[in-house]
């Protein structure tokens, strides 16, 4: 329940430690950190743990509806057996009626999920192509469902080869038809499914086999080039090579097999491709096909591919073998191999090896690229003296007086601060100001900051004062100056400090520096006044029950479905338990409404409306195109407002929290506070309880990471409500003992899966950093080993307080992120 933020809450969340962390807590975190040589690159990667306890399975939600509605609810809840059982009790509907179509769609999907493929096919065949289908269900989704049932049946081994081929051909024909419908949200999925189905057709003997293989090869070649980032692209390439061989193009197929073995090094398809190539070369009739050992250049390419695919151990092994070879290595190959091994060692967090290779390369050719990479590796490895030496060497001589010298000297100042060498940073800042004039505002801040960090509080107070009056550092300067004054011996100084901190509390009570100021006053035994009240968002805790949600969806579809086709499509899909598809249509209807009422805003990359956008090589976000009738409808303020209220209720009932917040009006909550909702409440609370953590951690991170969008995608590939990188997701699945033969990164778009992994990860971070939320949050964004290294560097010469630590986080994104999550955590509490 939301209310004021009291001291007890701050204690429970670790914000007291944030404001004035006791030395012992930081020292404990530092001592638990790995040695500098073994820390990680900035990507957040979980620490392995022995045999974790599996999370308990979620309690099945009760099915409260009866009849066909109950069957749809059971299917939506992931209980296909229950859906089939409930359908058996439903009287047969009149042919051609809405419930007749509904029953067929529910029975087909439920049967397919249960592996009863013949029943799944028999259920849908009567309605596909039936006049009136499009009035009751989106036809392309029904055709896709039948195609998948046909393909599963054909590949189950239950049918004779000729019949299986016939069923696969029927599936392909259905998918060709499905791709012609408009609107269509899943074109990429349809094309991929069709190519894979064509690849499964045997074709019998002779020309039929070759013709089927040629058709499959064309379809596979198309999806490989259109969707190079598909999770199964390596498998698609293997299927393509096999299709070429069946089509009689053995030479091309052999070349593709070899390319797969190189480009997908370390993946299952690479091993399969090499085995197929060796078998092809060994066949008597294929004597012109050869499978020679990989050349040195190919081995180098395999190592780079393995590293790109995060198979770093294989990459390192290949590169070590190349460089350890007794054969004479051409200088260009040797340099490429050493640079590649440095990158692999960087990914492995073996920074000593990374530095060794780069220093050898830099001694031969002092290129700017090698120097930059070497400096980064020295910093990540904690080799601060050598990093500073590298930078300062560029400040000497004639070149040191020009642009390059200015850049290097400023970088050296930054590096000294990063390493906790504050006296040296101060000396370097003096050198910089004698020679150069750039970075004026940063230099002004550094003068105040370095004075504070070297213990000259009087000079720091004086230097912070002008920063309070102008520039972009006013708020933090006010906080740190007030903090220093409050700790002064002079009562007048303490009074000034108290007044300054009280001002922050009054004006910025729910912002990071306002929260820190409140805690500083509390630490000094001063009452900062009543904490700000945070009102709950109207309607958040009272979602419609299942029956009312279905009734409202039907009502809105009947009233506004002609203007907003997505609304009618969504209701039809919800009525058959196709929950993911229904939510997608609801999001589209909501987004059309928001665009027509001028409530649009920044949109990150996302797959909220269309499937498979992230599979493409370049990002293309299709634009919304509301109909003319929709535009006309929204000219009526009464209709637009009624639609907004209805859509908001549906968004809450169907767990679309981002849209729920976007649809909120002033009467529902203030513009800022309407975003602090307890999204995906059941999943969050279950997973948090299983891991023994406060669910507020997950909501705070979720707000900061995605604003509760389940299909959001970052530019670097992080996915879902808690923005998990695919490689991190794979490691988390392995740590939980849940990793199968292949990890599908697109499963991270599922909120339940994403929350499951994140709860485990956050719990491990909190354990690693002894329950300190600030360290855990920083690690979630910047990587746990980076945080360990920063702690070690900053606390090496004097006690470290967490507000100071946060201010000095080297990654600006991680610094902002940590402050923002701590603000959010306090508001949620």
DARA-V442562 format. One record per backbone hydrogen bond with DSSP energy under -0.5 kcal/mol. NH is the residue of the N-H (numbers start at 1). CO is the residue of the C=O. E is the energy in kcal/mol with one decimal. If there is no record, write none. Layout:
# DARA-V442562
NH&CO&E  NH&CO&E
This chain:
# DARA-V442562
5&532&-0.5  6&4&-0.8  10&6&-2.2  11&7&-2.7  12&8&-2.3  13&9&-1.9  14&10&-0.8  14&11&-0.9  15&10&-2.0  16&10&-1.0  18&14&-1.3  19&15&-1.8  20&16&-2.1  25&22&-0.9  26&22&-1.3  27&23&-2.8  28&24&-2.3  29&25&-2.0  30&26&-2.8  31&27&-2.9  32&28&-1.5  33&30&-1.5  38&35&-2.3  39&36&-1.3  45&43&-0.7  52&735&-0.7  64&62&-0.9  69&66&-0.8  70&66&-1.2  71&67&-1.7  72&68&-2.2  73&69&-2.4  74&70&-2.4  75&71&-2.2  76&72&-2.4  77&73&-1.7  78&75&-1.6  79&74&-2.6  83&79&-1.9  84&80&-2.4  85&81&-2.1  86&82&-2.3  87&83&-2.2  88&84&-1.6  89&85&-0.5  89&86&-0.9  90&87&-1.7  91&89&-0.5  97&94&-2.3  101&97&-1.9  102&98&-2.5  103&99&-2.7  104&100&-1.7  105&101&-2.2  106&102&-2.6  107&103&-2.7  108&104&-2.3  109&105&-2.0  110&106&-2.4  111&107&-2.4  112&108&-2.5  113&109&-2.5  114&110&-1.3  115&112&-1.4  116&111&-2.7  117&115&-1.4  120&116&-1.8  121&117&-2.5  122&118&-2.5  123&119&-2.1  124&120&-1.2  125&121&-2.3  126&122&-0.6  127&124&-1.4  128&124&-1.8  130&127&-1.6  133&130&-1.9  135&132&-1.0  136&132&-0.7  136&133&-1.7  137&133&-2.7  141&138&-0.8  142&138&-1.6  143&139&-2.6  144&140&-1.8  145&141&-2.3  146&142&-2.4  147&143&-2.5  148&144&-2.5  149&145&-1.9  150&146&-2.8  151&147&-2.5  152&148&-2.4  153&149&-2.2  154&150&-2.7  155&151&-2.1  156&153&-1.1  157&154&-0.5  158&153&-0.6  164&160&-3.0  165&161&-2.5  166&162&-1.9  167&163&-2.4  168&164&-2.2  169&165&-2.4  170&166&-2.2  171&167&-2.2  172&168&-2.3  173&169&-2.4  174&170&-2.3  175&171&-2.0  176&172&-2.1  177&173&-2.1  178&174&-2.6  179&175&-1.7  180&177&-1.5  181&178&-1.3  188&611&-0.6  190&186&-2.2  191&187&-2.4  192&188&-2.3  193&189&-2.6  194&190&-2.3  195&191&-2.2  196&192&-2.2  197&193&-2.3  198&194&-2.7  199&195&-1.9  200&196&-0.8  200&197&-0.8  201&197&-0.6  201&198&-1.0  208&205&-1.0  209&205&-0.5  210&206&-1.8  211&207&-2.9  212&208&-2.2  213&209&-2.2  214&210&-2.5  215&211&-2.2  216&212&-2.2  217&213&-2.7  218&214&-1.9  219&215&-1.9  220&216&-2.9  221&217&-2.5  222&218&-1.8  223&219&-2.0  224&220&-2.4  225&221&-1.7  226&222&-2.4  227&223&-2.6  229&615&-2.9  230&227&-1.6  233&230&-2.1  236&232&-2.3  237&233&-2.1  238&234&-1.8  239&235&-2.5  240&236&-2.2  241&237&-2.2  242&238&-2.3  243&239&-2.3  244&240&-2.3  245&241&-1.9  246&242&-2.2  247&243&-1.9  248&245&-1.6  249&244&-2.6  250&248&-0.9  253&249&-2.6  254&250&-2.8  255&251&-2.2  256&252&-2.2  257&253&-2.4  258&254&-2.2  259&255&-2.2  260&256&-2.5  261&257&-2.2  262&258&-1.4  263&259&-3.6  264&260&-2.2  265&262&-1.2  267&264&-2.5  270&264&-0.5  270&267&-1.0  271&267&-1.3  272&268&-2.1  273&269&-2.5  274&270&-2.2  275&271&-2.1  276&272&-2.3  277&273&-2.3  278&274&-2.4  279&275&-2.1  280&276&-2.3  281&277&-2.5  282&278&-1.7  283&279&-1.1  286&283&-1.5  287&284&-1.1  289&286&-2.4  299&295&-2.7  300&296&-2.1  301&297&-2.0  302&298&-2.6  303&299&-2.3  304&300&-1.9  305&301&-2.5  306&302&-2.9  307&303&-2.0  308&304&-2.3  309&305&-2.1  310&307&-1.7  311&306&-3.3  312&310&-1.3  315&311&-2.0  316&312&-2.7  317&313&-2.3  318&314&-2.4  319&315&-2.2  320&316&-2.8  321&317&-2.0  322&318&-2.2  323&319&-2.5  324&320&-1.7  325&321&-0.5  325&322&-1.0  330&328&-0.5  334&330&-2.7  335&331&-2.6  336&332&-2.2  337&333&-2.7  338&334&-2.5  339&335&-2.5  340&336&-2.5  341&337&-2.5  342&338&-2.1  343&339&-1.9  344&340&-2.3  345&341&-3.0  346&342&-2.1  347&343&-2.3  348&344&-1.9  349&345&-0.6  349&346&-1.0  350&345&-2.8  351&37&-1.2  351&349&-1.2  354&350&-1.9  355&351&-2.7  356&352&-2.2  357&353&-2.2  358&354&-2.2  359&355&-2.9  360&356&-1.6  361&357&-2.1  362&358&-2.8  363&359&-1.9  364&360&-0.8  364&361&-0.6  365&361&-2.6  367&365&-2.1  371&367&-2.2  372&368&-2.5  373&369&-2.1  374&370&-2.8  375&371&-2.5  376&372&-2.0  377&373&-2.3  378&374&-2.6  379&375&-2.2  380&376&-2.6  381&377&-1.9  382&379&-1.2  383&378&-2.7  384&382&-1.5  387&383&-1.9  388&384&-2.6  389&385&-2.4  390&386&-2.3  391&387&-1.8  392&388&-3.0  393&389&-1.7  394&391&-1.2  395&392&-1.5  396&393&-0.8  400&396&-0.8  401&398&-1.5  402&399&-1.3  405&399&-1.1  406&402&-2.2  407&403&-2.6  408&404&-2.3  409&405&-2.5  410&406&-2.2  411&407&-2.3  412&408&-2.0  413&409&-1.9  414&410&-2.3  415&411&-2.6  416&412&-2.5  417&413&-2.2  418&414&-2.5  419&415&-2.0  420&417&-1.4  421&416&-3.1  422&420&-1.2  425&421&-2.4  426&422&-2.2  427&423&-2.1  428&424&-2.7  429&425&-2.2  430&426&-1.8  431&427&-1.9  432&428&-2.4  433&429&-2.2  434&430&-1.1  435&431&-1.0  435&432&-0.9  436&432&-3.4  443&439&-2.5  444&440&-2.0  445&441&-2.0  446&442&-2.6  447&443&-2.2  448&444&-1.3  449&445&-2.9  450&446&-3.2  451&447&-1.4  452&448&-1.9  453&449&-2.6  454&450&-1.6  455&452&-1.3  456&451&-2.4  457&455&-1.4  460&456&-2.1  461&457&-2.8  462&458&-2.1  463&459&-2.2  464&460&-2.5  465&461&-1.3  466&462&-0.7  467&463&-0.6  468&464&-1.1  468&465&-1.0  469&465&-0.5  469&466&-0.9  470&466&-0.8  474&471&-0.7  477&473&-2.4  478&474&-2.2  479&475&-2.2  480&476&-2.6  481&477&-2.5  482&478&-2.5  483&479&-2.5  484&480&-2.1  485&481&-2.7  486&482&-2.4  487&483&-0.9  487&484&-0.5  488&485&-1.5  494&490&-2.3  495&491&-2.2  496&492&-2.0  497&493&-2.7  498&494&-2.7  499&495&-2.3  500&496&-2.2  501&497&-2.4  502&498&-2.7  503&499&-2.0  504&500&-1.5  505&501&-2.3  506&502&-2.6  507&503&-2.5  508&504&-3.0  511&508&-1.5  515&511&-2.7  516&512&-2.4  517&513&-2.3  518&514&-2.2  519&515&-2.0  520&516&-2.2  521&517&-2.1  522&518&-2.2  523&519&-2.6  524&520&-1.5  525&522&-1.7  526&521&-2.9  528&526&-0.6  535&533&-0.5  538&668&-2.8  540&537&-1.6  542&539&-1.3  549&545&-2.7  550&546&-2.2  551&547&-2.3  552&548&-2.6  553&549&-2.5  554&550&-2.3  555&551&-2.4  556&552&-2.8  557&553&-2.4  558&554&-2.6  559&555&-2.0  560&556&-3.2  561&557&-1.8  564&560&-2.7  565&563&-0.6  567&564&-1.4  568&564&-1.2  569&565&-2.6  570&566&-2.6  571&567&-2.1  572&568&-2.1  573&569&-2.2  574&570&-2.5  575&571&-2.1  576&573&-0.9  577&574&-1.2  578&573&-2.3  579&577&-1.7  582&578&-2.3  583&579&-2.7  584&580&-1.9  585&581&-2.0  586&582&-2.4  587&583&-2.6  588&584&-1.9  589&585&-2.5  590&586&-2.7  591&587&-2.7  592&588&-2.4  593&589&-2.1  594&590&-2.8  595&591&-2.3  596&592&-2.0  597&593&-1.1  598&595&-0.8  599&594&-3.0  604&602&-0.5  607&711&-2.4  611&185&-2.5  613&610&-0.6  615&612&-1.3  616&613&-1.1  617&226&-0.5  622&620&-0.8  627&563&-0.5  631&627&-2.0  632&628&-2.2  633&629&-2.6  634&630&-2.0  635&632&-1.4  636&633&-1.6  637&635&-0.7  640&636&-2.6  641&637&-2.3  642&638&-2.4  643&639&-2.6  644&640&-2.2  645&641&-2.4  646&642&-2.1  647&643&-3.0  648&644&-2.4  649&645&-1.9  650&646&-2.2  651&647&-2.8  652&648&-1.9  653&649&-2.3  654&650&-2.8  655&652&-1.0  656&651&-3.2  658&708&-0.7  660&656&-2.2  661&657&-2.3  662&658&-2.2  663&659&-2.4  664&661&-1.0  668&665&-1.6  669&665&-1.0  669&666&-0.5  674&670&-2.1  675&672&-1.5  676&673&-1.5  677&675&-1.7  679&677&-1.5  681&678&-0.6  684&680&-2.8  685&681&-2.7  686&682&-2.2  687&683&-2.5  688&684&-2.6  689&685&-2.0  690&686&-2.1  691&687&-1.6  692&688&-0.9  693&688&-2.4  697&694&-1.7  698&694&-0.6  699&695&-2.1  700&696&-2.6  701&697&-2.1  702&698&-2.6  703&699&-2.6  704&700&-1.7  705&701&-3.1  706&702&-2.4  707&702&-1.2  707&703&-0.8  708&702&-1.0  709&706&-0.8  710&708&-0.6  712&709&-0.7  713&605&-3.0  714&718&-2.5  717&714&-1.8  719&724&-2.3  720&712&-1.7  723&720&-1.5  724&719&-2.3  729&725&-3.0  730&726&-2.2  731&727&-2.2  732&728&-2.7  733&729&-2.5  734&730&-2.1  735&731&-2.7  736&732&-1.9  737&734&-1.4  738&733&-3.4  739&733&-0.6  740&738&-0.5  744&742&-0.5  745&743&-0.8  747&744&-1.8  748&745&-1.8  749&746&-1.6  750&747&-1.5  751&749&-0.6  754&750&-2.6  755&751&-2.9  756&752&-2.0  757&753&-2.2  758&754&-2.3  759&755&-2.6  760&756&-1.4  761&757&-2.2  762&758&-3.3  763&759&-2.1  764&760&-1.9  765&761&-2.3  766&762&-2.6  767&763&-2.0  768&764&-2.4  769&765&-2.1  770&767&-1.4  771&766&-3.8  772&769&-1.8  773&771&-0.9  776&772&-2.0  777&773&-3.2  778&774&-2.2  779&775&-2.2  780&776&-2.0  781&777&-1.4  782&778&-3.5  783&779&-2.1  787&783&-1.9  788&784&-2.2  789&785&-2.1  790&786&-2.6  791&787&-2.5  792&788&-2.2  793&789&-2.4  794&790&-2.5  795&791&-1.9  796&793&-0.8  802&17&-0.6  803&18&-0.8  805&801&-2.5  806&802&-2.8  807&803&-1.6  808&804&-1.2  808&805&-0.7  809&806&-1.3  812&810&-0.7  815&811&-2.4  816&812&-2.5  817&813&-2.6  818&814&-2.7  819&815&-2.0  820&816&-2.5  821&817&-2.7  822&818&-2.0  823&819&-2.2  824&820&-2.5  825&821&-2.8  826&822&-1.9  827&823&-2.1  828&824&-2.6  829&825&-1.6
